[in-house]
Amino acid sequence: MSIETDKKFLLKSTLYNLLGTILRVVAPALMFVLARIFGKEEFGIFVSTQLLVFTLSRVSAFGLSYGLHRFLPQNEVNNRPFYLGFNESIRHVLTISFIILAVLFAGIAFGLQKYSESLAVLSSLELSVYALSVVPLAILHIFGGATEGMRKPQYKIFITDCATYTLAPLISIALHFAGIPNALPAGLLIAISLGCIIYIPLIKKILPFSLDSFKSKIPRELLLYSIPRWISDMVGSILVRIDIWLVLLFLGPGQAGIYAVMITISAGLRTIRQGFTPILMPVVAGMSKDRLGTDLKPVFSYCINMIAIIQLCIGFFIVLFPDKILMIAGKEFIVQPETLGILMLSHLLSGFFMPAGDVLNGIGKSLYTLKLDIISLCVAFTASYLLIPILGLPGAALSTFAYILLQCIWNNIYIFKLNLKLYSSKIIPYLVWAIFLSAVYILLPNFSLELWHKIVFYIIALCGLAITHRALK
């Protein structure tokens, strides 16, 4: 690979990511509709249980989705068969996910859900449908990681991130109005299963997909990289969900539903940053040691600048119109709107400095990531446990800010110790814009602005961002 090839891939993938970002807006909007239809209590329980399913599916994936993301590009660098590791990973994940499914069914049969206040309100059938989603969702992770490693991020963007998560609420709504019970978990299961079915013919075009090679062992290098990522992923899955689980515990399902809507809105910024992970990681993983010294900085700076401009455009909208956004879900969801601002600023910060972690994973530092995630989980849990009972929803958002700040600082200190140069001077104007956005967030409540004032301000901000981006090209 050369820097010219990498630049072409980055440009094409960025266009896919931008289009995917636009399409991903539909899914949160549909989640707001779910909140209106089912009510904040049922919606809060659904989001919390859905997150538990996602966590268990990540456990089933055994970190191999992330492992393939790095291992497949390394196959070319090390002159190995380009498909090595894919079928072996599918076999392993199917085995683990079915074992987890059997354990869940046994727990449901013995009525263990009664020990959880939120799960106790769900019927055994409803819980079983949720449990069934673990298997196809685990496979979806492997398909996504493999296609990203093969430099086909558009498959994951359009199937997993867009189609699957857009279809889930649509199917649930249709089932609800058709009078079919358990509409929420059934919609989730059907959408995920359809995603897997759509993937299969596309996977066959770029990777051999054969049951004959399922007996082969997972390559040792892939396993050694994936195991720390697996544990780190389990910790990370809990890390990004610990706040809403503790909100559910301390404040009840109603407040959890409100906080879930705020997470859904602010996740637009997080999704922008995460959307560049499958673009950046295979490029870094495909670099030799010599190229890391010469080509890493322009590649990384390009991704940071694109993340920044997109996040700032969305960030100004969230800061200026938080109540209008929450109104989509209903008046009952306009509670402590400053929570949304804190979440937004947290993800804005991560957009600038968290991609350094993607570089570290790309060069094989998965054990480091595990250690940092464990420490971050301790920080997030402690902050949530202390702040939520006192501050309510803003306390949960502050716990998110705390662990993101920790990871941003720690990752970049480690990058500095490795003597890797990532940032160019072109990031400075975007940092100035981010500081300005933070100032707007802090000072805006002191002014009584009409809606048209905010609209004009937003248009001016967009024009300013466009001029800045053009000047830095």
Secondary structure, DSSP 8 states (H G I E B T S, - for coil): --HHHHHHHHHHHHHHHHHHHHHHTHHHHHHHHHHHHHHHHHHHHHHHHHHHHHHHHHHHHTTHHHHHHHHHHHHHHTT--TTTTHHHHHHHHHHHHHHHHHHHHHHHHTTGGGGSTTGGGS-HHHHHHHHHTHHHHHHHHHHHHHHHHTT-HHHIIIIIIIIIHHHHHHHHHHHHHTT-SSHHHHHHHHHHHHHHHHHHHHHHHHS---GGGGGS---HHHHHHHHHHHHHHHHHHHHTTHHHHHHHHHH-HHHHHHHHHHHHHHHHHHHHHHHTHHHHHHHHHT--HHHHHHTHHHHHHHHHHHHHHHHHHHHHHHHH-HHHHHHTT-GGG-S-THHHHHHHHHHHHHHHHTHHHHHHHHTT-HHHHHHHHHHHHHHHHHHHHHHHHHHSHHHHHHHHHHHHHHHHHHHHHHHHHTT-----TTHHHHHHHHHHHHHHHHHGGGS---HHHHHHHHHHHHHHHHHHHHHT-
